[in-house]
Amino acid sequence: MSIVNMTAAYETWLRQYMPIVEEDLKLKHDEMAKEPFSFFRATFYRWIQLWQRHCSELNLAPQVLGVGDLHVENFGTWRDSEGRLVWGVNDFDEAANVPYTMDLVRLAASAIVAIQYTESLTTFKERACENILRGYTETIGTALTNGISSIEPIVLAEENPWLLGIAMAQIKDPEEFWKKLLSETELNDEEVPDSIKQVVIGTFPQPVTMLKWRRRQAGLGSLGRPRYTAIAHWTGGNISREAKRICPSAMNWDSSTHNVSTIHYHEIIDRAIRCVDPQLRQSDDWIIRRLAPDCLRIRLVSMPADHEYGFLYAMGREVANVHIGTPESISAIVKHLNQLQDENLDWLYRSAMTMAAKTIDDFEDWKAHHATVEARAK
């Protein structure tokens, strides 16, 4: 099935779960046609089919509750219950039971696409894959040898000063952050479902004043899904929460072996080695999260070149922290990794290169299709 037909089929499936914001979906289609990295981020549903076709042996690897839609810009910061800044995977919309190798190959493939088609990474492709795999292998091996209790989340404090420096350099100016958020499309009170109002307002400290609602466009994979942003004033400044509609992972759409009604978002967060964001919660088919200048996705575009290897290593380490949430698979993962390394030292690089190349082929097809559609619309 072509990328055009598969996109239409996936969006038909998605409409069974939620009303689609057509303006946002149009924007998603536009962004998919602009450059390969944006296309990569927006098309996890296609990745699944390509993975099964071109990485069939890796698809037999031990299973974990994994991220699924993992890429080098799906990492960010939040505050834990002690107010500490924490770094890790930023989004679990597509969390599902997957072979552990899928998360690793997708992360490595995203790094390859970013290196080749953006200016956000300057490292060598092979070295990028090596550092991701080293961070993962060392962490998962330590968990097996020394026990899960020996593994710690990545807190941006005295243990990780260089990563704290990167995060602090990207934390947004509060005035600009709130100005941008308040500039999003305003919603009347009656345009927000009562159930959303009740849940979101219930997460605010009380009393709050000046409650405003906005419709926010964000992300790429989730563009088109309903989002509601509440902005309020509390004790001297603004605070905000976002409600984002979620549904079962695209893994369920493309497989008869998954429970199509299961959403794993909160489960994967609870099980991972992680300092939990106390403001992040799942309410039925909605994720409620805090929006703030220091709660953000870390973009690679301003990454210092001398920290790229360390950053990619940290990504591999964080993926292991998530996979350790499936403790019964740790021993099998280590054994499987050793077998892969014995057979082919650069297995991750080769697999990621294959998947990156197939994704680029799809991008070119989508770009041509999109240009035709746009020409007809004029």
Buried (B, 14 or more C-beta within 10 A) or exposed (E): EEBBEBBEBBBEBBEEBBEBBEEBBEBBBEBBBEBBBBBBBBBBBBBBBBBEEBBEEBBEBBBBBBBBBBBBBBBBBBBBEEEEBBBBBBBBBBBBBBBBBBBBBBBBBBBBBBBBBBEBBEBEBBBBBBBBBBBBBBBBBBBBEEEEEEBEBBBBEEEBEEBBEBBEEBBBEEEEBBEEBBEBEEBEEEEBEEEBBEBBBEBBEEEBEEBBBBBBBBBBBBBBBBBBBBBBEBEEEBBBBBBBBBBBBBBBBBBEEBEBEEBBBBBBBEBBBBBBBEBBBBBEBBBBBBBBBBBBBBEBEEBEEEBBBBBBBBBBBBBBBBBBBBBEBBEBBBEBBEEBBEEEEBBBBBBBBBBBBBBBEBBEEBBEBBEEEEEEEE
